[in-house]
């Protein structure tokens, strides 16, 4: 494509990102816009023109990481390609049964919809998400239908770490395995946070050579009160295996907060600390209540 002679307004259909059939097939429209900078994702330079650009077009409002340069082979670092894919603003649909290695955490954007589509994310020495941007509010986030192999991130404290203001955040059908000396999900819940239909499986601790020392979900409410925000977390239909602490919830009294844990199963005890606003129903497991 880059070496072909195109005119403004023409459309190009590629068969792959690097080679035909690699999953990166895409549609591009040739536009006259010298100011557009190539990012090798939404915009590509053309060798045959100094002014025309090949601009990515999504016909169904969705994109695949391969269209932005991901390999999905579990070996190449796909962090940058997936990041560009997410920041395109389209719904991200991964290739089923593929393995995506990442060496940097992935970003959040408002109205983010990620469908892992049965693929596996393998973080090497990093979190999958590490969101600490306290100056932004991320709204309408959905992460669903995939696997995370945490076996190569034993030195990372949290596999998914969300310590930012969110509204309508859903983590659905995400299965995290290989949890050893870390926590699968650490989250500061705000305004309708839901974790549902997820499995959390502990691995063997590398440093201490023992199992069941990891945690499933850790959540802590904010210590500062606010009239326009509400700490809200619902954990439903989740299972926890070979973990020291399936769920640990730490709250602050007299807060506008609500936690619901329902239809969950776990070995060992869920721990509640200063959490007078929790509803637990239809669960199988032990509860350690340290609420004063």
Secondary structure as UniProt FT lines:
FT   TURN            2..3
FT   TURN            8..9
FT   STRAND          11..13
FT   TURN            20..21
FT   STRAND          27..32
FT   TURN            34..35
FT   STRAND          43..46
FT   TURN            47..48
FT   STRAND          49..57
FT   STRAND          62..63
FT   HELIX           65..68
FT   STRAND          73..77
FT   HELIX           79..87
FT   STRAND          91..93
FT   TURN            96..97
FT   STRAND          99..102
FT   TURN            110..111
FT   STRAND          113..115
FT   TURN            117..118
FT   STRAND          120..123
FT   STRAND          129..131
FT   TURN            134..135
FT   STRAND          137..149
FT   HELIX           150..152
FT   TURN            154..155
FT   STRAND          158..162
FT   STRAND          165..179
FT   STRAND          183..187
FT   STRAND          193..196
FT   STRAND          199..202
FT   TURN            206..208
FT   STRAND          215..220
FT   TURN            227..228
FT   STRAND          231..236
FT   STRAND          239..241
FT   STRAND          245..250
FT   TURN            253..254
FT   STRAND          257..262
FT   STRAND          265..273
FT   TURN            276..277
FT   STRAND          278..281
FT   STRAND          284..289
//
